[in-house]
Amino acid sequence: MGLALWMKGIILLVCLEGISSSSVVNVTMKEIMEQLGSLKNKTRPLTCKSSMVWQVNFNKAKMLYNSSMTRQANLKKICAALEVLNNITNCQEIEPLKRNMRFFLYNNNTRNETCLETQDTKIQLSRFLGDLHTFLLRLNRDWLTK
C-alpha cells in the first residue's frame, strides 16, 4: 500500500513537471512575440535598425513526414536567429528579446549549438526582426498550439 502511494506521487510529480515546463515555454514564446511586435511597431525607431545582419531563411519547406524533425528544424531556425542577434552590439532595445530567446532555447534542449548556416546575404535588422516575427507567428499557429 505504501509503495503504491509513493509511486502515484512520483508519477504525479513527473506529470506536473511536464505541464509546468511546457507552460513556461509558451509564456516565454508569448513574451518573445510581444517584444518583436513592439520592436516592429515602435513609434521611436530602433537605434540599431539599420545594422546589417545575416539573413536566416525562415521560409524553407516544412518537413511533413516527421513532426519531431519539423520541430527540430524550427528550433534550429530560432537558434540561428539568436546567433544573428548575438552578433549585434550596442543595441540595448533587443537585449530582453535575446534573453527570452536564450531561455526558450534552453528549455527546448538546444544548448551551445551552432545553428547559423553559411550565409552570403545581409539584410537590415528591421527587416530581419519583421521576418522573425512573421515566422514565429506561423510557428505559433501551426506548431506550439498542438
SULBEL-V262817 format. One record per residue. N is the residue number from 0. RES is the residue in three letters. SS is DSSP state (a for helix, b for strand, c for the rest). OMEGA is omega in whole degrees, 0 to 359 (* if undefined). BURIAL is I if it has 16 or more other C-alpha atoms within 10 Angstrom, else O. Layout:
n=N res=RES ss=SS omega=OMEGA burial=BURIAL
n=N res=RES ss=SS omega=OMEGA burial=BURIAL
This chain:
n=0 res=MET ss=c omega=182 burial=O
n=1 res=GLY ss=a omega=180 burial=O
n=2 res=LEU ss=a omega=179 burial=O
n=3 res=ALA ss=a omega=178 burial=O
n=4 res=LEU ss=a omega=179 burial=O
n=5 res=TRP ss=a omega=179 burial=O
n=6 res=MET ss=a omega=177 burial=O
n=7 res=LYS ss=a omega=179 burial=O
n=8 res=GLY ss=a omega=179 burial=O
n=9 res=ILE ss=a omega=179 burial=O
n=10 res=ILE ss=a omega=178 burial=O
n=11 res=LEU ss=a omega=179 burial=O
n=12 res=LEU ss=a omega=179 burial=O
n=13 res=VAL ss=a omega=179 burial=O
n=14 res=CYS ss=a omega=180 burial=O
n=15 res=LEU ss=a omega=179 burial=O
n=16 res=GLU ss=a omega=178 burial=O
n=17 res=GLY ss=a omega=180 burial=O
n=18 res=ILE ss=a omega=183 burial=O
n=19 res=SER ss=a omega=181 burial=O
n=20 res=SER ss=a omega=179 burial=O
n=21 res=SER ss=a omega=178 burial=O
n=22 res=SER ss=a omega=176 burial=O
n=23 res=VAL ss=a omega=179 burial=O
n=24 res=VAL ss=a omega=180 burial=I
n=25 res=ASN ss=a omega=177 burial=I
n=26 res=VAL ss=a omega=179 burial=O
n=27 res=THR ss=a omega=179 burial=I
n=28 res=MET ss=a omega=178 burial=I
n=29 res=LYS ss=a omega=179 burial=O
n=30 res=GLU ss=a omega=178 burial=I
n=31 res=ILE ss=a omega=180 burial=I
n=32 res=MET ss=a omega=179 burial=I
n=33 res=GLU ss=a omega=179 burial=O
n=34 res=GLN ss=a omega=178 burial=I
n=35 res=LEU ss=a omega=178 burial=I
n=36 res=GLY ss=a omega=180 burial=O
n=37 res=SER ss=a omega=176 burial=O
n=38 res=LEU ss=a omega=182 burial=I
n=39 res=LYS ss=a omega=186 burial=I
n=40 res=ASN ss=c omega=181 burial=O
n=41 res=LYS ss=c omega=177 burial=O
n=42 res=THR ss=c omega=176 burial=O
n=43 res=ARG ss=c omega=184 burial=O
n=44 res=PRO ss=c omega=175 burial=O
n=45 res=LEU ss=c omega=178 burial=I
n=46 res=THR ss=c omega=184 burial=O
n=47 res=CYS ss=c omega=187 burial=I
n=48 res=LYS ss=c omega=181 burial=I
n=49 res=SER ss=c omega=175 burial=O
n=50 res=SER ss=c omega=179 burial=O
n=51 res=MET ss=b omega=182 burial=I
n=52 res=VAL ss=b omega=177 burial=I
n=53 res=TRP ss=b omega=179 burial=I
n=54 res=GLN ss=c omega=174 burial=I
n=55 res=VAL ss=c omega=181 burial=I
n=56 res=ASN ss=c omega=179 burial=I
n=57 res=PHE ss=c omega=186 burial=I
n=58 res=ASN ss=c omega=177 burial=O
n=59 res=LYS ss=c omega=182 burial=O
n=60 res=ALA ss=c omega=178 burial=O
n=61 res=LYS ss=c omega=174 burial=O
n=62 res=MET ss=c omega=187 burial=O
n=63 res=LEU ss=c omega=189 burial=O
n=64 res=TYR ss=c omega=181 burial=O
n=65 res=ASN ss=c omega=185 burial=O
n=66 res=SER ss=a omega=179 burial=O
n=67 res=SER ss=a omega=176 burial=O
n=68 res=MET ss=a omega=177 burial=O
n=69 res=THR ss=a omega=179 burial=I
n=70 res=ARG ss=a omega=180 burial=I
n=71 res=GLN ss=a omega=179 burial=O
n=72 res=ALA ss=a omega=179 burial=I
n=73 res=ASN ss=a omega=176 burial=I
n=74 res=LEU ss=a omega=178 burial=I
n=75 res=LYS ss=a omega=177 burial=I
n=76 res=LYS ss=a omega=178 burial=I
n=77 res=ILE ss=a omega=177 burial=I
n=78 res=CYS ss=a omega=178 burial=I
n=79 res=ALA ss=a omega=178 burial=I
n=80 res=ALA ss=a omega=178 burial=I
n=81 res=LEU ss=a omega=177 burial=I
n=82 res=GLU ss=a omega=178 burial=I
n=83 res=VAL ss=a omega=181 burial=I
n=84 res=LEU ss=a omega=179 burial=I
n=85 res=ASN ss=a omega=180 burial=O
n=86 res=ASN ss=c omega=179 burial=O
n=87 res=ILE ss=c omega=178 burial=I
n=88 res=THR ss=c omega=177 burial=O
n=89 res=ASN ss=c omega=177 burial=O
n=90 res=CYS ss=c omega=184 burial=O
n=91 res=GLN ss=a omega=183 burial=O
n=92 res=GLU ss=a omega=182 burial=O
n=93 res=ILE ss=a omega=181 burial=I
n=94 res=GLU ss=a omega=177 burial=O
n=95 res=PRO ss=a omega=177 burial=O
n=96 res=LEU ss=a omega=180 burial=I
n=97 res=LYS ss=a omega=180 burial=I
n=98 res=ARG ss=a omega=180 burial=O
n=99 res=ASN ss=a omega=178 burial=I
n=100 res=MET ss=a omega=176 burial=I
n=101 res=ARG ss=a omega=180 burial=I
n=102 res=PHE ss=a omega=179 burial=I
n=103 res=PHE ss=a omega=181 burial=I
n=104 res=LEU ss=a omega=178 burial=I
n=105 res=TYR ss=a omega=179 burial=O
n=106 res=ASN ss=a omega=177 burial=O
n=107 res=ASN ss=c omega=176 burial=O
n=108 res=ASN ss=c omega=175 burial=O
n=109 res=THR ss=c omega=186 burial=I
n=110 res=ARG ss=c omega=173 burial=O
n=111 res=ASN ss=c omega=177 burial=O
n=112 res=GLU ss=c omega=170 burial=O
n=113 res=THR ss=c omega=187 burial=O
n=114 res=CYS ss=c omega=184 burial=I
n=115 res=LEU ss=c omega=178 burial=I
n=116 res=GLU ss=c omega=178 burial=O
n=117 res=THR ss=c omega=185 burial=O
n=118 res=GLN ss=c omega=176 burial=O
n=119 res=ASP ss=c omega=183 burial=O
n=120 res=THR ss=c omega=175 burial=O
n=121 res=LYS ss=b omega=177 burial=O
n=122 res=ILE ss=b omega=178 burial=O
n=123 res=GLN ss=b omega=181 burial=O
n=124 res=LEU ss=a omega=181 burial=I
n=125 res=SER ss=a omega=177 burial=I
n=126 res=ARG ss=a omega=179 burial=I
n=127 res=PHE ss=a omega=180 burial=I
n=128 res=LEU ss=a omega=176 burial=I
n=129 res=GLY ss=a omega=178 burial=I
n=130 res=ASP ss=a omega=179 burial=I
n=131 res=LEU ss=a omega=179 burial=I
n=132 res=HIS ss=a omega=179 burial=I
n=133 res=THR ss=a omega=179 burial=I
n=134 res=PHE ss=a omega=182 burial=I
n=135 res=LEU ss=a omega=174 burial=I
n=136 res=LEU ss=a omega=178 burial=O
n=137 res=ARG ss=a omega=181 burial=O
n=138 res=LEU ss=a omega=180 burial=O
n=139 res=ASN ss=a omega=180 burial=I
n=140 res=ARG ss=a omega=188 burial=O
n=141 res=ASP ss=a omega=196 burial=O
n=142 res=TRP ss=a omega=185 burial=O
n=143 res=LEU ss=a omega=182 burial=O
n=144 res=THR ss=c omega=182 burial=O
n=145 res=LYS ss=c omega=* burial=O
